[in-house]
Amino acid sequence: MARTVLITGGAGGLGAALTAAFSARGDRVVIADLPGPRLDTAAAEPAVEAVALDITDAAAVRAAVELIASDNGGLDVLVNNAGLLHLHGSVVDLPVADIEAIFRVNVIGTFAVTQAVARQMIAAGTPGAIVNVSSIGGRQPTPGMGAYESSKAAIDQLTRWAAIEFAAHGIRVNAVAPGPIDTPMMRIDMPEGSAAREQWLARIPLRRLADPARVAAAAVFLASDEADGITGVSLPVDGGQLLV
Ligand SMILES: NC(=O)c1ccc[n+]([C@@H]2O[C@H](COP(=O)([O-])OP(=O)(O)OC[C@H]3O[C@@H](n4cnc5c(N)ncnc54)[C@H](O)[C@@H]3O)[C@@H](O)[C@H]2O)c1
């Protein structure tokens, strides 16, 4: 049956793969992202509804979620994919404003969307699934990336917190935790054959970055009935990086 799936950060690199994967299974996909050319391009895709939304604006989040649910007869799946991932620095150097910005989007924004969507699902009395996009960095530190990684550790705990509270309502909450993903942006930051890419690959037993389509497939699985016995997990899609 076609479900309504809200994907935050849907205009980004992984967002495009998530949109394609849920659309391919026949779901109605609504993407929510910051206004701008990337959202305009994503909105031009057939059968995709695009909503301009800043997830750090809790009032706007509530209004958008209510509208999306009323336009589509409810909301079945939420994918919390929006995130800030390019602000980095060491503990001694990172400006406090940067870690505030990271936590505002990655943690508080994700919380606000989760809260608004869960209220809709609970009021409707229908089962639902939430998939958060975490990162294995939440469990394995890399020098200079700890502010972002700390936000993803918080996402893993938010996943467990929401899972235990929503279970009674038939709402499952899980996360996918990718290692570095081979998005178009990654191919600019770390081109094929570059020293930076080789350094990452050396940490990954399967010697490949995460394919965005494979990360999306894991999210589709966790949101599917085939995963109806799974809640509160954060599933690594990391080529085995957490093993070493
Ligand atoms: N790229 C990687 O290597 C990697 C690895 C592990 C996890 N992740 C996670 O995957 C998710 C997607 O990352 P990506 O690689 O596609 O990056 P991306 O920058 O291409 O996508 C992130 C999207 O989030 C949106 N966004 C940022 N702030 C927002 C806000 N306040 N409100 C609404 N939307 C906002 C951006 O506009 C963008 O479209 C993120 O949560 C990221 O932390 C990425």
The ligand as a Tripos MOL2 file, in Angstrom:
@<TRIPOS>MOLECULE
LIG
   44    48     1     0     0
SMALL
NO_CHARGES

@<TRIPOS>ATOM
      1 N1         27.7850   12.2740    3.6510 N.am      1 LIG1
      2 C1         28.2780   11.4220    4.5430 C.2       1 LIG1
      3 O1         29.4020   10.9090    4.4290 O.2       1 LIG1
      4 C2         27.4460   11.0390    5.7400 C.ar      1 LIG1
      5 C3         27.8930   10.0060    6.5990 C.ar      1 LIG1
      6 C4         27.1190    9.6360    7.6880 C.ar      1 LIG1
      7 C5         25.9250   10.2870    7.9300 C.ar      1 LIG1
      8 N2         25.5130   11.2910    7.0910 N.ar      1 LIG1
      9 C6         24.2260   11.9540    7.3940 C.3       1 LIG1
     10 O2         23.3910   11.8330    6.2620 O.3       1 LIG1
     11 C7         22.4590   12.9230    6.2570 C.3       1 LIG1
     12 C8         22.4300   13.5420    4.8610 C.3       1 LIG1
     13 O3         23.7210   14.0330    4.5680 O.3       1 LIG1
     14 P1         24.2230   14.3370    3.0670 P.3       1 LIG1
     15 O4         25.5560   13.7160    2.9100 O.co2     1 LIG1
     16 O5         23.1390   14.0430    2.1000 O.co2     1 LIG1
     17 O6         24.4910   15.9260    3.1880 O.3       1 LIG1
     18 P2         23.7890   17.1230    2.4240 P.3       1 LIG1
     19 O7         24.3980   18.3690    2.9710 O.co2     1 LIG1
     20 O8         23.8490   16.8810    0.9550 O.co2     1 LIG1
     21 O9         22.2760   16.9820    2.8920 O.3       1 LIG1
     22 C9         21.8080   17.5090    4.1050 C.3       1 LIG1
     23 C10        20.5240   18.2490    3.8080 C.3       1 LIG1
     24 O10        20.0100   18.7720    5.0500 O.3       1 LIG1
     25 C11        19.4930   20.0580    4.7610 C.3       1 LIG1
     26 N3         19.4260   20.8780    5.9560 N.ar      1 LIG1
     27 C12        20.4700   21.3970    6.6620 C.ar      1 LIG1
     28 N4         20.0010   22.1760    7.6500 N.ar      1 LIG1
     29 C13        18.6400   22.1580    7.5610 C.ar      1 LIG1
     30 C14        17.5890   22.7860    8.2880 C.ar      1 LIG1
     31 N5         17.8450   23.6170    9.3180 N.pl3     1 LIG1
     32 N6         16.3110   22.5440    7.9130 N.ar      1 LIG1
     33 C15        16.0400   21.7260    6.8740 C.ar      1 LIG1
     34 N7         16.9810   21.1000    6.1400 N.ar      1 LIG1
     35 C16        18.2750   21.3350    6.4940 C.ar      1 LIG1
     36 C17        20.4610   20.6490    3.7420 C.3       1 LIG1
     37 O11        19.8950   21.7380    3.0440 O.3       1 LIG1
     38 C18        20.7530   19.4490    2.8650 C.3       1 LIG1
     39 O12        19.8860   19.3680    1.7480 O.3       1 LIG1
     40 C19        22.9170   13.8870    7.3670 C.3       1 LIG1
     41 O13        22.1380   13.6850    8.5200 O.3       1 LIG1
     42 C20        24.3560   13.4550    7.6220 C.3       1 LIG1
     43 O14        24.7830   13.7640    8.9280 O.3       1 LIG1
     44 C21        26.2300   11.6760    6.0120 C.ar      1 LIG1
@<TRIPOS>BOND
     1     1     2 1
     2     2     3 2
     3     2     4 1
     4     4     5 ar
     5     4    44 ar
     6     5     6 ar
     7     6     7 ar
     8     7     8 ar
     9     8     9 1
    10     8    44 ar
    11     9    10 1
    12     9    42 1
    13    10    11 1
    14    11    12 1
    15    11    40 1
    16    12    13 1
    17    13    14 1
    18    14    15 2
    19    14    16 1
    20    14    17 1
    21    17    18 1
    22    18    19 2
    23    18    20 1
    24    18    21 1
    25    21    22 1
    26    22    23 1
    27    23    24 1
    28    23    38 1
    29    24    25 1
    30    25    26 1
    31    25    36 1
    32    26    27 ar
    33    26    35 ar
    34    27    28 ar
    35    28    29 ar
    36    29    30 ar
    37    29    35 ar
    38    30    31 1
    39    30    32 ar
    40    32    33 ar
    41    33    34 ar
    42    34    35 ar
    43    36    37 1
    44    36    38 1
    45    38    39 1
    46    40    41 1
    47    40    42 1
    48    42    43 1
@<TRIPOS>SUBSTRUCTURE
     1 LIG1         1 GROUP 0 **** ****
